[in-house]
Amino acid sequence: MKPRTTWTCCLLACLLLVWLSPVGYADMGGTGKDMRININKAPVEELVELPRVGQTVAKRIVLFREKNGPFKTVEDLKSVRGIGDKVFDQIRPRIRVD
């Protein structure tokens, strides 16, 4: 295989992987339905599906919204103990507020 052909194949493979990646897309199921978790309505069992959110943090999210009312923006989630910038950056593409 010629070097130029190999480079072209690698480039096409990378582009295909990026195109197929679901990260950042709200519609991950192809159904037209928003598959992100609504942090204002989700129970603990649903919140634990988020990366780096265990039972304890999920319970804090529910207690926080019960005490303070619904989240106005997804960034408000950072007010919950256990949700710092790193955790928030990982879960941001998978959450929403209505």
TIVO-2410 file (N, C-alpha, C; in nm, 3 decimals):
# residues 98
REC num residu      c1      c2      c3 atome chaine
REC   1      M   0.084  -0.117   0.000     N      A
REC   1      M   0.000   0.000   0.000    CA      A
REC   1      M   0.089   0.124   0.000     C      A
REC   2      K   0.053   0.221  -0.076     N      A
REC   2      K   0.131   0.344  -0.084    CA      A
REC   2      K   0.109   0.429   0.041     C      A
REC   3      P   0.208   0.509   0.083     N      A
REC   3      P   0.194   0.593   0.203    CA      A
REC   3      P   0.074   0.688   0.195     C      A
REC   4      R   0.049   0.743   0.077     N      A
REC   4      R  -0.063   0.836   0.062    CA      A
REC   4      R  -0.197   0.764   0.081     C      A
REC   5      T  -0.208   0.642   0.031     N      A
REC   5      T  -0.329   0.563   0.046    CA      A
REC   5      T  -0.350   0.525   0.192     C      A
REC   6      T  -0.244   0.490   0.262     N      A
REC   6      T  -0.253   0.456   0.404    CA      A
REC   6      T  -0.300   0.576   0.485     C      A
REC   7      W  -0.244   0.691   0.457     N      A
REC   7      W  -0.284   0.813   0.528    CA      A
REC   7      W  -0.431   0.845   0.501     C      A
REC   8      T  -0.474   0.830   0.379     N      A
REC   8      T  -0.613   0.857   0.343    CA      A
REC   8      T  -0.707   0.761   0.414     C      A
REC   9      C  -0.670   0.635   0.421     N      A
REC   9      C  -0.753   0.536   0.491    CA      A
REC   9      C  -0.764   0.568   0.640     C      A
REC  10      C  -0.652   0.607   0.701     N      A
REC  10      C  -0.653   0.643   0.843    CA      A
REC  10      C  -0.741   0.765   0.867     C      A
REC  11      L  -0.729   0.864   0.780     N      A
REC  11      L  -0.811   0.984   0.793    CA      A
REC  11      L  -0.959   0.951   0.781     C      A
REC  12      L  -0.996   0.869   0.685     N      A
REC  12      L  -1.135   0.831   0.668    CA      A
REC  12      L  -1.187   0.751   0.788     C      A
REC  13      A  -1.103   0.664   0.842     N      A
REC  13      A  -1.144   0.586   0.960    CA      A
REC  13      A  -1.167   0.678   1.079     C      A
REC  14      C  -1.081   0.776   1.099     N      A
REC  14      C  -1.099   0.872   1.210    CA      A
REC  14      C  -1.226   0.954   1.192     C      A
REC  15      L  -1.249   1.000   1.071     N      A
REC  15      L  -1.371   1.078   1.045    CA      A
REC  15      L  -1.496   0.995   1.069     C      A
REC  16      L  -1.492   0.869   1.031     N      A
REC  16      L  -1.605   0.780   1.053    CA      A
REC  16      L  -1.631   0.761   1.203     C      A
REC  17      L  -1.525   0.744   1.282     N      A
REC  17      L  -1.541   0.728   1.426    CA      A
REC  17      L  -1.601   0.853   1.491     C      A
REC  18      V  -1.555   0.970   1.447     N      A
REC  18      V  -1.608   1.095   1.500    CA      A
REC  18      V  -1.755   1.110   1.462     C      A
REC  19      W  -1.788   1.076   1.340     N      A
REC  19      W  -1.925   1.089   1.291    CA      A
REC  19      W  -2.020   0.995   1.366     C      A
REC  20      L  -1.972   0.876   1.401     N      A
REC  20      L  -2.055   0.778   1.469    CA      A
REC  20      L  -2.062   0.797   1.620     C      A
REC  21      S  -1.976   0.883   1.674     N      A
REC  21      S  -1.971   0.905   1.818    CA      A
REC  21      S  -2.099   0.973   1.867     C      A
REC  22      P  -2.165   0.919   1.972     N      A
REC  22      P  -2.289   0.978   2.023    CA      A
REC  22      P  -2.266   1.094   2.119     C      A
REC  23      V  -2.141   1.120   2.159     N      A
REC  23      V  -2.113   1.223   2.259    CA      A
REC  23      V  -2.158   1.359   2.209     C      A
REC  24      G  -2.233   1.429   2.292     N      A
REC  24      G  -2.277   1.564   2.257    CA      A
REC  24      G  -2.411   1.568   2.185     C      A
REC  25      Y  -2.465   1.452   2.152     N      A
REC  25      Y  -2.593   1.450   2.084    CA      A
REC  25      Y  -2.705   1.424   2.182     C      A
REC  26      A  -2.812   1.500   2.173     N      A
REC  26      A  -2.926   1.481   2.261    CA      A
REC  26      A  -3.005   1.358   2.218     C      A
REC  27      D  -3.013   1.333   2.089     N      A
REC  27      D  -3.091   1.223   2.036    CA      A
REC  27      D  -2.999   1.105   2.010     C      A
REC  28      M  -2.977   1.023   2.113     N      A
REC  28      M  -2.885   0.912   2.097    CA      A
REC  28      M  -2.953   0.786   2.045     C      A
REC  29      G  -3.084   0.785   2.044     N      A
REC  29      G  -3.153   0.665   2.003    CA      A
REC  29      G  -3.208   0.671   1.862     C      A
REC  30      G  -3.198   0.783   1.795     N      A
REC  30      G  -3.249   0.795   1.660    CA      A
REC  30      G  -3.400   0.801   1.654     C      A
REC  31      T  -3.464   0.826   1.766     N      A
REC  31      T  -3.609   0.827   1.771    CA      A
REC  31      T  -3.667   0.967   1.765     C      A
REC  32      G  -3.582   1.068   1.772     N      A
REC  32      G  -3.630   1.206   1.777    CA      A
REC  32      G  -3.661   1.248   1.919     C      A
REC  33      K  -3.645   1.156   2.015     N      A
REC  33      K  -3.673   1.185   2.155    CA      A
REC  33      K  -3.543   1.221   2.226     C      A
REC  34      D  -3.550   1.321   2.311     N      A
REC  34      D  -3.433   1.364   2.388    CA      A
REC  34      D  -3.405   1.261   2.496     C      A
REC  35      M  -3.290   1.197   2.488     N      A
REC  35      M  -3.257   1.088   2.580    CA      A
REC  35      M  -3.180   1.134   2.703     C      A
REC  36      R  -3.155   1.265   2.714     N      A
REC  36      R  -3.082   1.314   2.831    CA      A
REC  36      R  -3.171   1.305   2.955     C      A
REC  37      I  -3.108   1.292   3.070     N      A
REC  37      I  -3.181   1.281   3.197    CA      A
REC  37      I  -3.221   1.420   3.245     C      A
REC  38      N  -3.348   1.437   3.276     N      A
REC  38      N  -3.399   1.562   3.331    CA      A
REC  38      N  -3.368   1.562   3.481     C      A
REC  39      I  -3.274   1.645   3.522     N      A
REC  39      I  -3.231   1.645   3.662    CA      A
REC  39      I  -3.337   1.703   3.756     C      A
REC  40      N  -3.442   1.761   3.702     N      A
REC  40      N  -3.550   1.812   3.786    CA      A
REC  40      N  -3.657   1.707   3.814     C      A
REC  41      K  -3.655   1.598   3.742     N      A
REC  41      K  -3.759   1.496   3.758    CA      A
REC  41      K  -3.705   1.357   3.788     C      A
REC  42      A  -3.577   1.334   3.758     N      A
REC  42      A  -3.521   1.199   3.769    CA      A
REC  42      A  -3.512   1.152   3.914     C      A
REC  43      P  -3.553   1.028   3.939     N      A
REC  43      P  -3.535   0.970   4.072    CA      A
REC  43      P  -3.389   0.925   4.090     C      A
REC  44      V  -3.355   0.886   4.209     N      A
REC  44      V  -3.219   0.841   4.242    CA      A
REC  44      V  -3.176   0.728   4.148     C      A
REC  45      E  -3.266   0.636   4.120     N      A
REC  45      E  -3.234   0.520   4.036    CA      A
REC  45      E  -3.190   0.561   3.896     C      A
REC  46      E  -3.243   0.670   3.846     N      A
REC  46      E  -3.205   0.718   3.714    CA      A
REC  46      E  -3.077   0.802   3.719     C      A
REC  47      L  -3.062   0.879   3.825     N      A
REC  47      L  -2.944   0.965   3.838    CA      A
REC  47      L  -2.815   0.885   3.853     C      A
REC  48      V  -2.822   0.767   3.913     N      A
REC  48      V  -2.701   0.686   3.931    CA      A
REC  48      V  -2.648   0.631   3.798     C      A
REC  49      E  -2.724   0.643   3.691     N      A
REC  49      E  -2.679   0.600   3.559    CA      A
REC  49      E  -2.578   0.699   3.500     C      A
REC  50      L  -2.570   0.818   3.558     N      A
REC  50      L  -2.475   0.918   3.512    CA      A
REC  50      L  -2.334   0.880   3.555     C      A
REC  51      P  -2.232   0.912   3.474     N      A
REC  51      P  -2.095   0.879   3.512    CA      A
REC  51      P  -2.055   0.948   3.642     C      A
REC  52      R  -1.990   0.873   3.728     N      A
REC  52      R  -1.935   0.922   3.856    CA      A
REC  52      R  -2.041   0.974   3.953     C      A
REC  53      V  -2.165   0.933   3.932     N      A
REC  53      V  -2.273   0.968   4.027    CA      A
REC  53      V  -2.321   0.838   4.090     C      A
REC  54      G  -2.290   0.823   4.217     N      A
REC  54      G  -2.334   0.706   4.291    CA      A
REC  54      G  -2.460   0.737   4.370     C      A
REC  55      Q  -2.498   0.643   4.455     N      A
REC  55      Q  -2.619   0.657   4.536    CA      A
REC  55      Q  -2.616   0.783   4.622     C      A
REC  56      T  -2.503   0.808   4.686     N      A
REC  56      T  -2.494   0.922   4.778    CA      A
REC  56      T  -2.513   1.055   4.706     C      A
REC  57      V  -2.443   1.074   4.595     N      A
REC  57      V  -2.455   1.200   4.520    CA      A
REC  57      V  -2.594   1.212   4.458     C      A
REC  58      A  -2.648   1.101   4.409     N      A
REC  58      A  -2.783   1.103   4.351    CA      A
REC  58      A  -2.886   1.145   4.456     C      A
REC  59      K  -2.871   1.095   4.578     N      A
REC  59      K  -2.963   1.134   4.686    CA      A
REC  59      K  -2.947   1.282   4.719     C      A
REC  60      R  -2.823   1.331   4.715     N      A
REC  60      R  -2.801   1.475   4.741    CA      A
REC  60      R  -2.867   1.561   4.634     C      A
REC  61      I  -2.865   1.515   4.510     N      A
REC  61      I  -2.930   1.590   4.401    CA      A
REC  61      I  -3.079   1.601   4.427     C      A
REC  62      V  -3.141   1.489   4.462     N      A
REC  62      V  -3.286   1.487   4.488    CA      A
REC  62      V  -3.318   1.574   4.610     C      A
REC  63      L  -3.242   1.561   4.718     N      A
REC  63      L  -3.266   1.642   4.838    CA      A
REC  63      L  -3.246   1.790   4.810     C      A
REC  64      F  -3.145   1.824   4.730     N      A
REC  64      F  -3.117   1.964   4.697    CA      A
REC  64      F  -3.236   2.025   4.622     C      A
REC  65      R  -3.288   1.954   4.524     N      A
REC  65      R  -3.399   2.011   4.446    CA      A
REC  65      R  -3.529   2.014   4.528     C      A
REC  66      E  -3.546   1.920   4.621     N      A
REC  66      E  -3.664   1.924   4.708    CA      A
REC  66      E  -3.657   2.045   4.802     C      A
REC  67      K  -3.537   2.077   4.849     N      A
REC  67      K  -3.520   2.187   4.942    CA      A
REC  67      K  -3.520   2.323   4.872     C      A
REC  68      N  -3.456   2.331   4.753     N      A
REC  68      N  -3.435   2.459   4.685    CA      A
REC  68      N  -3.522   2.481   4.562     C      A
REC  69      G  -3.602   2.385   4.525     N      A
REC  69      G  -3.682   2.396   4.404    CA      A
REC  69      G  -3.606   2.344   4.284     C      A
REC  70      P  -3.669   2.347   4.168     N      A
REC  70      P  -3.605   2.289   4.050    CA      A
REC  70      P  -3.481   2.367   4.006     C      A
REC  71      F  -3.391   2.296   3.942     N      A
REC  71      F  -3.272   2.358   3.886    CA      A
REC  71      F  -3.315   2.446   3.769     C      A
REC  72      K  -3.263   2.566   3.760     N      A
REC  72      K  -3.296   2.656   3.650    CA      A
REC  72      K  -3.208   2.627   3.528     C      A
REC  73      T  -3.082   2.592   3.553     N      A
REC  73      T  -2.989   2.555   3.447    CA      A
REC  73      T  -2.915   2.430   3.490     C      A
REC  74      V  -2.856   2.361   3.395     N      A
REC  74      V  -2.778   2.241   3.431    CA      A
REC  74      V  -2.656   2.279   3.515     C      A
REC  75      E  -2.604   2.398   3.495     N      A
REC  75      E  -2.488   2.444   3.572    CA      A
REC  75      E  -2.520   2.456   3.721     C      A
REC  76      D  -2.647   2.475   3.756     N      A
REC  76      D  -2.688   2.483   3.897    CA      A
REC  76      D  -2.658   2.354   3.971     C      A
REC  77      L  -2.641   2.246   3.897     N      A
REC  77      L  -2.610   2.117   3.959    CA      A
REC  77      L  -2.478   2.122   4.034     C      A
REC  78      K  -2.390   2.213   3.997     N      A
REC  78      K  -2.260   2.226   4.065    CA      A
REC  78      K  -2.277   2.271   4.210     C      A
REC  79      S  -2.394   2.319   4.247     N      A
REC  79      S  -2.420   2.359   4.385    CA      A
REC  79      S  -2.438   2.240   4.477     C      A
REC  80      V  -2.455   2.123   4.419     N      A
REC  80      V  -2.472   2.000   4.497    CA      A
REC  80      V  -2.334   1.950   4.538     C      A
REC  81      R  -2.318   1.920   4.666     N      A
REC  81      R  -2.190   1.868   4.716    CA      A
REC  81      R  -2.160   1.737   4.645     C      A
REC  82      G  -2.040   1.728   4.590     N      A
REC  82      G  -1.998   1.608   4.517    CA      A
REC  82      G  -1.999   1.627   4.366     C      A
REC  83      I  -2.056   1.739   4.320     N      A
REC  83      I  -2.056   1.769   4.177    CA      A
REC  83      I  -1.963   1.888   4.154     C      A
REC  84      G  -1.840   1.856   4.123     N      A
REC  84      G  -1.742   1.960   4.091    CA      A
REC  84      G  -1.730   1.977   3.941     C      A
REC  85      D  -1.635   2.056   3.900     N      A
REC  85      D  -1.618   2.083   3.757    CA      A
REC  85      D  -1.588   1.956   3.676     C      A
REC  86      K  -1.504   1.869   3.728     N      A
REC  86      K  -1.466   1.748   3.654    CA      A
REC  86      K  -1.586   1.655   3.636     C      A
REC  87      V  -1.660   1.633   3.743     N      A
REC  87      V  -1.778   1.548   3.733    CA      A
REC  87      V  -1.881   1.612   3.642     C      A
REC  88      F  -1.903   1.741   3.659     N      A
REC  88      F  -2.001   1.811   3.578    CA      A
REC  88      F  -1.966   1.802   3.429     C      A
REC  89      D  -1.840   1.819   3.395     N      A
REC  89      D  -1.798   1.811   3.255    CA      A
REC  89      D  -1.828   1.674   3.195     C      A
REC  90      Q  -1.820   1.569   3.276     N      A
REC  90      Q  -1.849   1.434   3.226    CA      A
REC  90      Q  -1.998   1.409   3.208     C      A
REC  91      I  -2.080   1.467   3.295     N      A
REC  91      I  -2.223   1.438   3.285    CA      A
REC  91      I  -2.301   1.541   3.203     C      A
REC  92      R  -2.241   1.655   3.175     N      A
REC  92      R  -2.308   1.764   3.104    CA      A
REC  92      R  -2.380   1.721   2.977     C      A
REC  93      P  -2.319   1.639   2.889     N      A
REC  93      P  -2.389   1.600   2.766    CA      A
REC  93      P  -2.509   1.510   2.790     C      A
REC  94      R  -2.522   1.456   2.911     N      A
REC  94      R  -2.628   1.358   2.938    CA      A
REC  94      R  -2.740   1.410   3.026     C      A
REC  95      I  -2.738   1.542   3.058     N      A
REC  95      I  -2.842   1.596   3.146    CA      A
REC  95      I  -2.911   1.715   3.082     C      A
REC  96      R  -3.029   1.744   3.135     N      A
REC  96      R  -3.107   1.859   3.089    CA      A
REC  96      R  -3.198   1.907   3.200     C      A
REC  97      V  -3.254   2.026   3.185     N      A
REC  97      V  -3.360   2.076   3.272    CA      A
REC  97      V  -3.473   2.121   3.182     C      A
REC  98      D  -3.594   2.110   3.231     N      A
REC  98      D  -3.711   2.156   3.154    CA      A
REC  98      D  -3.774   2.273   3.224     C      A
***
